Amino acid sequence: MDVVNLRLALRAAASHLCRAIATVPARLAPLPMNRRHFVVSATAGVATLNASTPRVAERLVGWAPGSSAVAIADDEDFWFQVQQAFTVDRNNINLNNGSVAPSPRSVQRAQVDYLTMTNMSPSYYVDEMLYPGFEVVRRRLATRFGCDPEEIAITRNTTEALEAVQFGLALERGDEILTTTQDYPSMVTTWRQRERRDGVVLRFISFPSPPPSVDDLVSRVERAITPRTKVIHVSHVYYTTGQVFPVRRICQMARAKGIEVVVDGGHSFAQFPFTRDELDCDYFGTSLHKWLSAPVGTGFLYVRKAKIPRVWSLFASPPEMADNIRKFEGIGTFPVHIRNPITEAVDFWEAIGPERKAARLRLLRRRWVNAVRDLPRVKILTPDDDAQSCALGAMSLDGVTGPQLTDWLMAKHRVHVRPREVPNEFSAIRVTPNVYTTLEEVDVFARAIVHAATRGIA
Ligand SMILES: Cc1ncc(COP(=O)(O)O)c(C=O)c1O
C-alpha cells in the first residue's frame, strides 16, 4: 500500500471510529484543553496534524505548562511554530484576515484528502464516510460554543446562516426591525428585501467609533425600541472597526420586552473564546473560514432548541423536521469534502489555545495602534479595552480616504488592508492580523502609517 492509500485507509477507518464515538458523546464531553483532549480529538478521525506539520499541534499544546495566555502572547518561539504551520505568501503582508483567513497545512491537507476520497467513489464514500463525519463536526462546534449539538446547523457561511433566520421568522406588515448603520451590508439587504416583500420596516441607530462606553451602546439600542419593534439585529464584532458589542445585555434587555435578537457572529467565533451562555442569545450565525481558519465555504447557525420550530428553513424541509436543526442544512448537492476538515481546524485552534490566541491577537493590534495613535491626523476608531476589541482595529487619516490609503499601502509597501467606510460617519482602513502574522509585518505597516501621516502619500 503506498503512502496516499495508507493515509486514506487510515482516514476511512478513523471516519468509522468517528461514527462510533458520535454515538457515545458522554465519552467526549468537554474536557479541559490539555494534551489528553488533543489526543482524544486527534483519534476521533482527524489524523492530519501530520506529515508536513510534524507534531506542531502537540508541541503547542504542551508548551510552557502553567504559563498564562498573556505570558505566551509575546513568546516568539511559540508563535514561530504557529507561523510555520501556514503556507502564506510572505512577499505580501496580509493584514486583511477579516474577510477570509488562510487555513493551516493540516486543514489544507485534510481537504485534499477528503476530495481524493470523494473522487474514489463519490456517492458511496460521501454517504458512508464523509456525511457521518458531519456529526463529529457538529459536536466539536457545539462543545466550543457551549450548546447542544442539536442546536448547530452546518452552513456555507454567515450569510446563509443569518438569512435562514431573517427570512424564516414570521413577521407582519408594519413590524419593525432595529439594526445599526455598521451592520453587514448583505444582512441589511436581506431585511430590505423583506421590507419590499412583506411590508416590515427597517430602522437604524448609529453609534460613535469608538463609543464613549458600553452603557452608551446599550442605551442607544434601548432608546430606539418602539412598540412595533419585533427584531433587533446586531453584530457581535463589527466588520467596520472590530467593535465588540454588548450582545448579552442586548439579548437580555430585548427578551424581557418579547423582542427577538439576531446575532451576526460572522467575525467573532474563534477570534476570542466565548460561549452561548455568555452571549445568552437565541440566534447566532458565523463563518468558519474567518477566525477558525476552516476551509472557505463553511459556517454554522445556532438556534436555541425551543426556537427551532418557529423558524422556517431557507430551503424547503418536510414537517417532520420542524424541530430538527438539520432542516437548515438541506441545500442540495454541494462540495462535502470541505466540511469534514472543520474538525482539523478546531484541533488547530485548540492546540494554540483560545485564550492564547486572543491574547496574541490583542498584542498584535496594540503594537501597531500604539505606534501610530499619537500621530497627526490619525484617529483610532477601535476601543482599546479587552471587553470591546480583539484582533481587528480601524484607523482614519484626516484628508485621506480609506480606499486611497488602502491602495497606497499595497502599491508602496505590499501591505493588504481593507477600506471601511460608513457614509456620513467615517472613511477608514481596517487592519486585521492573524496568528501567523509576525511582529515585523506589523511594524512594516506601522512605519508606513508614520510616513503617510508625516509626509503624505503622494
Ligand atoms: C459581520 C459580518 N457578517 C456577515 C458577513 C458575511 O460573511 P460570509 O460572506 O462569510 O457569509 C461578514 C463578512 O465579512 C461580516 O463581516
The ligand as a Gaussian input file, in Angstrom:
#p B3LYP/6-31G(d) Opt

LIG

0 1
 C      -20.128000      40.941000      10.388000
 C      -20.241000      40.104000       9.135000
 N      -21.369000      39.455000       8.898000
 C      -21.536000      38.689000       7.813000
 C      -20.533000      38.542000       6.892000
 C      -20.745000      37.671000       5.702000
 O      -19.871000      36.578000       5.761000
 P      -19.896000      35.479000       4.633000
 O      -19.602000      36.178000       3.339000
 O      -18.829000      34.519000       5.024000
 O      -21.244000      34.894000       4.620000
 C      -19.334000      39.218000       7.085000
 C      -18.241000      39.096000       6.109000
 O      -17.187000      39.677000       6.194000
 C      -19.178000      40.007000       8.238000
 O      -18.043000      40.675000       8.477000

